[in-house]
Amino acid sequence: MERRSLPAVDRDAAFRSIVTRRDVLKVGPIALSAAVWPGLGLQAHAAFTPAAGAKAKSVIYLWMGGGVTHIDSLDPKPEAPPEIRGRLDAIDTALPGVQFSETCPNLAKIANDLCVVRSFSHDSDDHLLSQVYTLSGRKVTPNQLFTEPNIGSIVQYLMGPRNGLPGYIAVPGITRPGPPPHNLFVGGWLGGQYAPFCVGGQPEQPDFTVGEKALDPSPRADENLVPPELRFPDGLNVGRLERRASLRSSLEQSLKTAATLEDFATLDGNYSGAMQLLASPQVRQAFDLSKEAVSTREEYGQTKIGGRCLVARRLVESGARFVLVDYGYDPDYGNLWDIHNVPEQKFPHVSDMCKRGYSVAGMQKAFAALITDLKQRGLLDSTLVVYLTEFGRTPKINSLGGRDHWGRCGSMFFAGAGVKTGQVVGTTDKHAAYPLTRPYGPADIAATMYHALGIDPEHRVRDIQGRPVGVMDHGEVMTEVLA
């Protein structure tokens, strides 16, 4: 039987027959928020079962978009000339014979809980191509920036939500590299519903290179990471929300004959999930840092990256599967890892920049606190923590006191579930310019993350058109990293 949409006049009559305009407006924001929350209402793919012996129940992906300098953090070269090593000293870590930069004292103390990889390497110096590569594990061309699903999107597709939380959450998910600004947090060929639920929503000004920036902005920040959609409008509470849900149910009954209306087809799949999130105290509290002791906040650092890492811990504690911590492109600090030091950036010398509380010094403090906190709460053995940036920086400091793009060499680390910690994998030459041992690229890191979750990198999933596509198109599990 042929199905057809109601004429506009009939649709309007159907609406008026059940609710007033005021009622529709009161229900509308809830329904609309459901439509823009990817992952709500999605179920795990029925054909997928994690491999026996999978170590990780959750992943926290510390994704620092912009290209963090490896020489001024995890791979210092104290014997190199000043134009390579900069002005920073190297310090001993908890691992005999292993040194980090002086900017990383907190990570140095917990080095036994890390597996540092110094042979991170690939063949691109381009931000966009490299960021898509690290987010998806797939090499792309400029025409494929939005076609490949993020790693978290694959996890969400195969494993679904848990405890009322979407399967893939980005905290805050506001990075928009460019120019012009691009949103690279995508579901790609899986479909937009598998993009992450971005806590920060849509940034008001996505291009963080514009606007005046302070010469030395304060690293202290009290960022509100409660998603706007979880904040009830004035006069609306859980009880009234449930009554509005009942109203919507009546509305749907009156519109059965309009089953092909695009608006309702789009909203319906996510509406029940949105209702669960809005009405669940556990979910709402997971985002609320006011529940944390002041001492805990200080351990992480009263910074943006500190708060984001703390929310990631709270989400995993509440059952989240895959949490991406996004930091590096910021309205207050600019593109803080992209330290070319061109005049408009107004950055100090790279060695001084890295010691600031919103740069490497603040980043490593938050990371160390996160890993320690997870360990103390008994969550680290079931949570894989991965720190990655798209590439390192040039060994030689440029004439402006900055470092440029360098895909050939960088540093990252693993911690937690299934990881052989207390080691450094890979060595680099005397200038940290090239790996001297086997290089590992973004695809290898992605394959290792999948493996920890019990996902075979050769597993095939269905794209939005139903065609089978491999989880990975290249890359190998990093066996050196695994316990």
Secondary structure, 3 states (H helix, E strand, C coil): CCCCCCCHHHHHHHHHHHCCHHHHHHHHHHHHHHHCCCCCCCCCCCCCCCCCCCCCCEEEEEECCCCCCCCCCCCCCCCCCHHHHCCCCEEECCCCCCEEECCCHHHHHCHHHCEEEEEECCCCCCHHHHHHHHHHCCCCCHHHCCCCCCHHHHHHHHHCCECCECCEEEECCCCCCCCCCCCCCCCHHHCHHHCCEECCCCCCCCCCCCCCCCCCCCCECCCCCCCHHHCCCCCCCHHHHHHHHHHHHHHHHHCHHHCCCHHHHHHHHHHHHHHHHHHCHHHHHHCCHHHCCHHHHHHHCCEHHHHHHHHHHHHHHCCCCEEEEECCEECCCEECCCCCCCHHHCCCCHHHHCCCCCCHHHHHHHHHHHHHHHHHCCCHHHEEEEEECCCEECCCCCCCCCCCEECCCEEEEEEECCECCCEEECCECCCCCCECCCCECHHHHHHHHHHHHCCCCCCEEECCCCCEEECCCCCCCCHHHEC
